[in-house]
């Protein structure tokens, strides 16, 4: 989350004070990201140093200054909005590694491991959904934030479902692996390669 | 008194070598006002569970109790009467009658059960109003959006004195925003004291439930714990 660019976005509507920016930031992000007021002023000072905002006071306390966005700040905000986030490199996914390892550990039922994670993710989704439900359909900012989290968690459940199904179908391969006899080198090498990711 | 109780319910289709165990010793209790999601992959037995809970099918063994009444103690006609009066069904493809308006679709089950046309229409209009569809009462299903059609189907399922709502993938054919509006209606219905059971393979839909039960190969294998409350989301991950 870029606090820096969120503050520029709020300032693009007009000059504002630090406390006002903090309050509006929390409102616009569905109050899911609490923001420390010190963080607001530190970020504003850096934005001013970089020429992206200007303040109306000289040498006074930050709390008494109104800040406004500069032309360079508008350009910076526009560039940031259009720059895609880095989705390219696969993350080192701890869950994937746990499932890959569970396939190989003797005495561990990988399907139980998958179900444990599936349940926990669904429990998290229930909590997010409850947050959205209690807020009502009118709180669009909150709904956008919660939807993003729900879609992310949903993709984890889908992957777990697919892994569960794939492992059941290839039980003939998975069972000898658990017994310590690798039927062919290829699947084991794939697992090791995956676990090293 | 529980709204629904399944006790050691099993269902076997076929016989001999071609036997299929659709359900095995299923135990499930749903209280009034509770919304339970049954989540599992295709072929896990979740739709069979729903049809047996709704007395559309009989179990091979075990007992189903709806609102304190053991279904095995009822004659066929009495089971049908219980279905009409107490249980509402919602399906993925809505199953609305195309030749009837929204209000007529909703009032039909009451009329079939002997309620006067006038009283049935009043109850239907009240149900449609509760689900934000008052201005759609005289439209035909073809003139409604998918989300509106499903909300009409839910109104039809809970109109009158129905206390048990059974839904099979109720938002499966809808986009996520329309699916959400359907689940908001299902939740509101349960808050009024109706017990709900939704079967689905969709985690987003299931997450609207108070409790999610996981089914696999005809067995209930797990269920979610009581929630900690939304505050825990903000504390769960310091990096967030």
Interface residues (C-beta under 8 A of the other chain):
Chain A: X32 X33 X34 X115 X118 X119 X121 X122 X123 X124 X125 X126 X127 X128 X129 X130 X131 X133 X134 X137 X147 X150 X151 X153 X154 X157 X158 X161 X164 X165
Chain B: X39 X41 X176 X180 X181 X184 X187 X201 X203 X204 X206 X207 X208 X209 X212 X214 X221 X222 X223 X224 X225 X227 X228 X229 X230 X232 X233 X234 X236 X240
